Amino acid sequence: MNKVANALYAGRKFLLILWIILIVGFGFYAAKLPSVLGGNGFEMKGMYKDTEQLLVDKFDVSEAQIIVLFEKKDGVSDSKFQQTIAQYMQKAKDKSDASKVDIPTASNKMIKGSTAYGIIHFNHDDGTMDKRVEKIRTLSADEKEVSVKLTGGPIIEKDMNTASQADLAKAEAIGIPVALVVLLLAFGGVVAAAIPLMIGIVTVVTTMGVVYFFHPYTELSIFILNVIPMIGLALSIDFALLFINRFKEEIQTKSVEQAIKITIQTAGRSVIFSGLCVFIGLAGMLFIQVDIFQNVALGGMAVVFIAVFSALTLLPSILAILGTRINRLRILKVSEQGGQSRWRSFATFVMKKPVTMTIVSLIILLVALIPVRDMHLEIPSSEALPTKYESRQAFDTYNDTFINKNTADVYFVLEAKQDMLNKKPLTNAFTFIKQLKEDSLVKQVDSISTALNVKSSDQLQAMLENPQISAQAKPAVDSFINGHYMLIKATLDTDQNSDEAKDFVRKWKNKRSLFTVHIGGYPKFEQEIFDEIYEKAPYGLALVLFSTYVILMIAFRSVLIPLKAIIMNILSLTATFGLLVWLFQNGHLGLTQSNIALVLPVFVFGLVFGLSMDYEVFLISRIHEVYHQTRDNNVATVEGLASTSKIITSAALIMIVITGAFAFTDVTPVKQMGVGIALAIFIDATIVRMLLVPSLMKLLGDANWWFFTKKRDKSSSNEQLKS
């Protein structure tokens, strides 16, 4: 690190100019990032996506749909209601250039009492959907006699983007001012307190500009708009806190140049190792081939890289220019010695009763993790959108009025090697339909058989050989048969989110058939997402655990410390998930009752496992430094805690404030993630670092440094032999 420190100090002016260019350049594209975000990110290559495309290509199923919900106002007759609906749907079709519209009538069951719904279909999403939505929304505002509300995929997606941007602004409005207060309490001066915030904002803006260039190559989820600021601000401020604190210590007795170089060699080294831990924690998500995990991993890894880069280049350049002026504009008197004395006393107290403290800590964590056994995971849908949005209100009304929540639709597309109307494939298709009807979970099957009320393939072929009957049957045939393909819809007697529905599509996917069977529908979508996460997450977990262990072992020359850190991290994270279940699933502390977002355990683990390692790296680095000088484990632990606890506590508090601010947002998965990260950091900064770390350091004694001691002893022996 000595050569790196010399190079960074020598090039400080060049680096400052480079950063100004980067901020201006990427800042321009950062402002454009929201315009290229879309969807909830739950997209992946698989049978579901292929089947959906087959439905579009072969059976004229629309690629995008807008649901229009109509509610009759008082005094409007039924005939006037239907007339107004028909006129509106035609105007909406013309104005939005839709492919077709489904107009509600009493006969097609799209009208119930004073409520009705229509569907606007779009065959090609050519990037102009937002403009089409706005045109239809303008049209909706003109209706006087009928209440018109829009919902459906494109509308909810657009509103989710709007809500995410509003959430980001709200979280920043809460988090940044409170973070500034914490920084003032930590440093006492406005200059020193302002720099970490400035570095954090620069990191976030630069990263958002970089991520903008990802959009031609991958679909970017709207949640990336919350993830990058959440990670970027918290991590950059953490790094800056550590760096500035060490610089302020060194500048008291050394020149600016010496102070900068020593800070880079010590705090800079810790930043690199902790950044690497976070980077690998996020990289573990890349195993899961679902867009949202790929997005968060790429965006998170980008912001971590830039946070480390800014901490090692921009921050030293600013500090080199400021020098002793870092202490200017002091508004609070901060006593370093008093704080260290209190932490020294606390560490000594804990280390006097290491067994008791370890048992108490473990009991607290184990009690907190009990609710994990009841965790129910679900893929976020329209429920993630706040109820104040019209699209959410309309979708809830549509679901409650027209959708049977106790059933689920699964679509089968049979692909034959020859035309489906030939005798052999048609006979086999009717056999498949019969087997489907015999399944205990199947409530109803819609197919060419039910459409034409025929019982066998022979009966259908005889019907089609009659020219007059064949002409009448053609619309039904075209709806279910297209060349080598046949469409069958099975309605299941279970909820579309149920485990039974997912087991059903797994069973039929693996069932032997004379056809190539393509399966679609929401249960298939859920089954693929759940299976992908459950199958691939262990690989990511293995990578994170193994890589973190190796990195920390190299960093601290210890076999036990990395193992201890990983076990404590897993315990604290599991306790966090237990608390999240208690808070959200059980609806405690005034939170709206909701299931846990499927992505949350992976996200929180990927993010927090690395983030909490920051504090482990900062703390153990200083303990390791003292142990190297004194060779006394107890002294090293006490002094390491005393010298770093104040700054680590400040860093943890800022992390809690920045991420916890998202608890006041409206999009449910974002709220859960903010609360989850804040809780995990709180547990790590209190129970783990204050109680478990000193207790276990005391109990393990010099064994903590077994790898380091062995290397040191070997080196000393070699020197004695030479002499």
Secondary structure, DSSP 8 states (H G I E B T S, - for coil): -HHHHHHHHHTHHHHHHHHHHHHHHHHHHHTTGGGGB-S-S---SSHHHHHHHHHHHHH---SEEEEEEEEE-TT--HHHHHHHHHHHHHHHHHHHT-SEEE---TTTT-EETTEEEEEEEES---S-HHHHHHHHHHHHTT-SSEEEEEESHHHHHHHHHHHHHHHHHHHHHHHHHHHHHHHHHHHSBHHHHHHHHHHHHHHHHHHHHHHHTTTTTS-B-TTHHHHHHHHHHHHHHHHHHHHHHHHHHHHTTS-HHHHHHHHIIIIIHHHHHHHHHHHHHHHGGGGS-SHHHHHHHHHHHHHHHHHHHHHHTHHHHHHHHHGGGGG-SB-S---HHHHHHHHHHHHHHHHHSHHHHHHHHHHHHHHHHGGGGG--EE---GGGS-TTSHHHHHHHHHHHHH--TT-EEEEEEEE-SS-TTSHHHHHHHHHHHHHHHHSTTEEEEESHHHHHT-SSHHHHHHHHHSHHHHHHHHHHHHHHEETTEEEEEEEESS-TTSHHHHHHHHHHHHS--SSEEEEESHHHHHHHHHHHHHHHHHHHHHHHHHHHHHHHHHHHT-SHHHHHHHHHHHHHHHHHHHHHIIIIITT-TT-----EETTHHHHHHHHHHHHHHHHHHHHHHHHHHHHHHH--HHHHHHHHHHHHHHHHHHHHHHHHHHHHGGGGSSSHHHHHHHHHHHHHHHHIIIIIIIIIHHHHHHHHGGGGGHHHHHHHHHHHHHHHHH-
